[in-house]
């Protein structure tokens, strides 16, 4: 709102203090949590949720709603408190914070219908928010806005600045980042403490419209958020000077209170904060409704527009087949989008860019942001993202991928130049840990196509598979001419693995299994096969009986150059 009357301003102050009270009560009841981190952003949350943001309480994940990302996820209690004050949650439920029987966890996850991405592993929220903002501006072409609260401590993370560069490059003027500059980290003051001018200069240097604001002044915050909505061609950064533990006597701006409930001090704190509230009744502030109505995004049953049509004996690299398949499913659904980290001419994602330039995002050499943007694009089922780069470079973003699984995201990762196939470039370019990494992700599906046809089908299946999918491209196919007669099994997926076929084949071939893979022994195909066999026969505990009946399982790992 452009101007706010005095009564509304007082109500926003009252709500901020009620949010503090809820945060203190819930963490005290839990005996654990971060009440001081909540108190520093009470006014920010009050103004955002009850004056600025447009959303439906009945449909918190509605496509038309403004988005909110709490990157400093440890302040989750105040997020829950805001939704309770909005009417979505019962205030009594807040007292079940962090209990095993309650979904109000210590850090927010999409188990809650008002959370889009899991946060708490710091430095990741802004990339996801940027992906949401990019989707809103370029894919949905809607007018919803995206707000992201960032802790000053987490601004030391390089991924924050990768996201800052990305958002300004793409002129995401529907994105607002709020830096909560409360001066204090976990174990000591932050590097810049309350030097808000340096924060401002850094954000401006990254191309953001930047405003320094008193983070406890509701009128100044109302104006700053309104002004941000009028800025064109730049994202907005609000550098909010705040105090950790704001409003708590003896604890406000004091060190050594991070992640600690108030305990015996809570009674005095609650009495002091309650005394500041003018009207403790229902606040009566209407929530602004979304101004546009977006159609439902259809992201189911995405098929190849035409079947693979390769000639028998034709040698086609699986990464080239990836590019071909991506174009085909792009024809099938306008909700298929692709992004890459400046390797598109090697991963063959360039084929998709050439065919659908409006649905391709170049994220440059910033893999952590690349993954975060992809996860953000996939929220609320607005897009089906395919994220590609050299497989070895995805290891840099393992934490983002791990958090993506916790976020229940549907994101598809494609890693090229797997194993030692990149030869002369040396080990820094070789993906020899990627299978292990993606197999460890809960609920993931790991595709390992051996030829162009299976690669295309893997892409089609990935587009229709929920959760994290990884497609490993460019495996070698040198299995001929060795003079050894073997039954060859192409597993296609390492997770899930077709254990039945492997075990039945082993029985028919003398009880021996040989695995050949372009990966370190740990976590690759060999371990997957061993695990499948062990799981199949876990009821057989006597080693002698196991050996006598099934003989020995041999695992041989063989690295070879990819000539595809």
N, C-alpha and C positions, 0 to 999 in steps of 0.2 A: 504494500500500500504506500502511496506517495506521502501522505501525511497521516499521522496517528494522533488521536485526541488523548487528553490527559488521563481519562478514565481507562482507556485501552492500555496506555503505557503502564499505569499502576497495576492493571490486571496481569500484564506480561511480567512485571516484577514479582507479583504474587506467585504466578505459575513457576517462575524460575526458582523461588524459594521452596515451593512445594516439591519441585524436582529434586532439590537438595535433600529435603526431608525424606523423600522416598529412597534416595540413594543411600543415605545414612542408615535408615531403618533396615533396608534389605541386606546391606552388607554386615550390619551388626547382627541380624538374625542368622546370617550364614556363617558368621565368624571368620569371614575371608572376603576379599574384594578390594576395590579401589575407590573409596568414597571421595578422596581428595581430588583425584583425576576427574571425577564426575562434577564436582562443585565448580571447577574452573570454567566449565562450558555451560553452566545452567542457563545463563541469559541467552547464549547463542542458540541453545535448543528451544527455549521458550519462544524466541522470535521466529525461528525457522518453522516450527511446527504449528504455531498459533497465530502467525501474522503473514508469513512469506510463502510457504509451500502450498501447492494446490494438490489435493489428493482426496481419495474416497476412503473413509474409515471402513466401510463395508467391504471394500475390495482393495486392500492395501497393496496388492501387486498388480493393480490395473494398468493396462498399457498406457493410459493417458496421464497417469500420475507423475508428479515430480518425483525424482529419485533422491534418496539420501544414503550416503555411505559413511559409516563411522570407522575411519581408518584406524584411529586409536581405540581398538576394540575392547581394551580393558575397561573403558568407561561404559560398558554395556548397561549397567544398572540405570543410568540416566536415560538411555534409549528406551528401555522397558518402561521407565517412569513416564516418559513423554507419551508413549502409546497408551498407557493407563489413563493419563489425564485427558487424552483424546477420546477415550471411551472404548478402545479395542480390548484392553485387558482390565481385569478386576484388580483394584489396588491391593487387596488381600493376597493375590497371587504373587505379588512382588516379594513377599516374605518367604517364598519358596525358592528364591534365588540360589543357584548352585546345588540344589538338592538332586539326587539321582532320579527322583520321580518327576522332576520338572524340566521343561524345555528351556527355561530361562537360565542358560549356561553363563559361565563367567566371561565368555566372549561370544558375540552373536554369530549364529549360523542360520542358514535358510531352513532349518527345521521350523523356524518361526515364519509365518506368512508375511511379515513385514520386513524381512531381511533378504536382500538380493545376493550378497556375497559374504562369505565368512571372513572375518578380520580378527586381528590379534597378533598374527605374525607381522610385525610392523613394517611399514614402507610399501604396502601393496595396494591400499585402498584407492589411491589416486589413479593408478593405471586402470583399474576396473571402472572407476567413475568416468575416466576419459573414453573408455570403450562404450559405455552407456551413452555418453554425450555424442560421440561420433555416430552411433546408431540412430539417436534421435534426430540429429541434424541431417544426415545423409541417407539413411536407409528408411526410417519411419517418416522422415520429413514432418515431424510433429513439433509442437512448441513446448513440450515438457522440458524442465530444467533439472540439472543434476548438481547436488551439493555434497561436498566431501569435507569432513572435519579431520584435520591432521594434527597430531601431537608435535610439539616443537622438538622433542627428543627424537622422534622417528624421522624428522627432516634431515638427519645425518645419513639416512639411507640413500644410496645412489639411485635406487629405483624411483624415488620421489622426483628426482630431477630429470630422469628419463621421461617420466610422465609429463613434467612441466614443459619440456622441450616439444614433446609430441603434441600436446594440447594447443600450444601457441602456433606451431607450424600449421596445424589444420584449422586454426582460427575458431576454436570451439567456444563461441561466445554464449553457449547455453550451459557452461560449466563454471561453478564457483568453488574454489578451495578456501577453506577457513583454517588458517594456522593458529592453533591454540598455544600462544606463547606464554606459558605459565612459569617459565624460568627453571623449573626443577625436573630432573630426570629421575631415574630409579635410585641410583647410588650417590649422585652428586648433582650440582647444577649443570644445565646444558651448556654447550660450548659458547653460545651467544647470550645466554641468560635473557635479559629483557632488552637486548639491543634490537629493537623493532626496526630501526632504520636500515640495518644491514639486511634483515629479512626482506624489507621492501626493495632494496637495491638489487638483491639477488633475483627476486621474482620479476622485477621489471627487466632485468638483463635477459631473462628467459622469455620476454615478450608478453608478459601478463599485465593487464590493467590492475594496478595494486593500490590498496588503500589501507592505511594504518588506522585502527579503530580501538576504542576502549571496549574490551570484550565484556564488560559488566554494565555498560550503558545501553539500555534497551532502545532508547530513542536513536542513538547513533547507529546501532545495529539495524534498526528498521530502515533508516535512510540508506545505509550502505548496501543492504540487500536490494532495496528498490532501485538504487542507482545502477547496481550490477545488471539488472534486467534491461537497462537501456543501452548498455555498452554493445557495440557492434564490432565484429572482426577480431575480438580478443577475449580469452577467458579472463575471469576476475579472481584475484587473490585478496582475501581480507586477512591482514595481519592483525590478529586480535590480542592485545596485551591483557593478560589475565593473571589471576593468582591461584595457585594450587591450594585447595582447601578453602576457597573463598567463603567467608561467612562463619567459619568455625573458630571460635576464640582459642588462641594459643597454638593453633595448628595452621592457620592461613599463612602461606608463604614460608612455612617452616620445613627444613630438611628432615629426612628420615621418616616420612609418613607415606611413602609410596606403597601401595598395595597392602595397607593395614586398615582394618576396621577400627572404629573409634573406641570400642569397648566401653569402659566405665566413663569415658569422656562424652559419650553420645547424649546423655541426658541434658547436660549443660548446653551442648551444641544445638540440640533440637529446641530447647527452650529459647535460646537466643534467636534462632532463625524463625521460629514460629512467631516471635514477637514483632518481626518485620512485616508480617502478612496483614494487609488491611482487610481483605475479604477472603475468608477461608472456605466459602461456599463454592458451588459450581461456578466456573469462570464465565460460561455463557458466550465465549468468543466463537463465532462461526468459522468452520474450516472452509477455506476457499476450494471450490470444485474445479476440476480440470476444465480447460476452456475448449478443448477439441475432443473429438471422438475418433480414435484410430480403429481400423478394422483388425480383426484377429489375424495374426500371422500364421499361415499354414506351414508347418515344418515337419509334417508326417508324410511317409511314403514318397521319399525322394528317390527317383530312379534314374539310371543312365538313359539319356534320350535315345540312344541306339546301342546295340550290343557291340562288344569288341569285335573287330574285323581284321585280325592279323593273319598273315600267310604262314602256313606251316614252315618252321625252320627259320623264320624271320627273327633276328635278334634285336630286341627293343629293350632299352633300359627301363626298369620299373619306375624310375623317377619321371621318365618321359611319359609313361603310361599314366602316371598320377596327373600330370598336366592335362592330358587328353580327357581323363575321366572327370576331372574337376569342371572342365568346360561342359561336359555332357550333363552332369547333375545341375550345373548352373543354368542350363537351358530348361531343365525340369522344374526348377524352383527359383524364384527371384529372391528367396530368403537365404540362399547359399552365398556366403561371403568368404573371401580369402585374404590372408595377410602374410607378410614375409619380412624377414630381416635382412634386406639387401642381398639376398641370394636367389632371387626369383629366376634369374637366367640359368642357374644351376639346378634348382629344385623343379624347374619347369612350371612353377606357378605363374610365370610370365604368360603362358597360354591363356590363363584365366583373365589376367589383366588386359591382354589384347582383346579378348572377347567381351569382357564386362568391366571396363575401366571404372565405372561408378561403384562397383562392388568389391574393389580391391583396395587394400590399405597397405601402403609401404610404411613399415615401422622402423626401418633402418637398423643399424647395428646396436640394438638395445633389447636383448632377448627377454629380460625380465619384464620390461614394459610390453613387449610383443605378446607375451603370454597373458599378462594382465588385461590388456586391451581385448584380446580374444575372448577371455572369460567374461568381460563386461559386455561385449557384443552379444553373447549368448544368453544373457539374463532375460527372464520373463518370456523365454522362447520367442524372441523377436528375430533371431538369426540362427543359422547353422554355420558356425565358424570353422574354417580349415586354416591351421597355423603351421607354416612350413619354414624350415631352415636346415642347415646341416645338422644331422642328429647329435653330433658331439656338442653343439652349441646349446642345445636344449637342456643339457645338464646344468648350465648356469642358472636356469630358471626352475630348478627342481622344487624349491620351496613354493613358488607360485603355482606349479602344477599340483603339488601336494594340497595346497589350500583350495585349489580348484575342485579337487575331489570332495573336500569337506563342504565346499559351496554347492555340491550336487550339480555342478555345471555339465553341460553337454558340449564338450569341446574336442575337436579332432586335431591331433598333432601328426605331422608328417615329417620324418627325419630322413634326409638323403645322405649319400656318401657314407654308408655304414661300414664298419669294420676297417680292415687294412686296405680297402679297395682304392683309397686315395694315395696309397704308396709313397711316391716321391715327396709329398708334402710333409711327411713325418707324423709322429704320434699326436701332435697337438690338434690335428685335423681328423683323427680317427675316432669314430664312435665305437667304443668297445665296452661301454657301460650302459648304453641306452636301454637295452632289453631288460636288464636287471632293474633299472630305475623305474621303468613304466610297469613292469610286472609287480613291483612292490606297492603300486598305487591301489588302494581299495576300490573294487568295482570296475577296474579298468579292463579294456579289451586290447590285446596286442596282436596286430596283424603282421605277418612276415611273408608277403607274397614272393613267389619265386620267378614269376614271369609277368609279361605285360597283361595277359588276360586276368590272372588272379589279382594283379594290382588294381585294375579297373573295378573288379568286383569288390575288392577290399574297400575302396573309396565309397562305393555305393552302400555297402553294409555299414561302414562307419557313420555315414550321414543319417542312418536310421537307427543307430544304436545309442542308447542312453548312457551317460557317464563319459569318462575320459577314454578316448580311443587313440592308439598310436599305430601308425602305419610306417614300417621300416622299408625304405626303398633302396634300390641298387644292390641287391645281394648278388654274389657271383654264381655262376652256374657251371663251373668246371667239375663235372662228375664223370665225364666219359673218358675212355681210353686208359683206364687204370688197370684193366685186365682182371678186375675183381668182380665176381658176380654177387650182387646184393639186391635186396628188395628195398627200393627207395620210397620213403614216405615224405611227402611234402606236407608239413603240419598246418600251413596257412595261418593258423593263429597259435601263438604260444600261450595265450591266456584268453579263453579257455583252451586246454589242450585235449585232443582226442585220445585219451588214455586207452580206451578200449581197442581201437585200431592198432595202436602201438604194441600193446601187450599180446593181442591175438597174433599179430605178425611175428613177434619175437618167438612165440611158442612154435610157429611153423618154420622158423629159420634157425633152429638150434639154440634158442634161448639167449641169443646175443643181440644187444642193441648198440649200435655205433652212432654217435651224433657228430656231425660235422658242422661247424658254425664259425662265423666271422665275428667273434665276441670273446671277451675274457671268460674263463671257465665259470667264475662266480656269477650266478644269476641269469645265465643264458639258457640256450636250448637244452644243454646237457643237464643242468640242474632241474629244469622244468620236467624233463623226461624222468629223471630219477625220482623227483617228487611225486609224479603221477604213478609210477610203478609202486613206490612205497605206500602211497595212499590206497592203491588198489588192493594191496596185500598186507595192510597194516595189522590184520588179525592174525597173521602168521608170525609168531614171535620167536620161534626156534630157528636160529641161524642155519643149523645143519639141514633142517627140513626145507628151509627156503632155498638153500644152495642146491640140494639134491633135486628138488622139483623144478626149479626155474633156472638152474645153472647161474651164470655170472652175468652181471650187467656191466659192460665196458663203456666208458665214456671217453671218446677221443675228440679233442677239439683241434680243428685244422684251419689255419688261416691261409687264405689264398687271395690272389689279386682278382678284382672284379673286372671282367672284360666286357660287361654289358654296355 
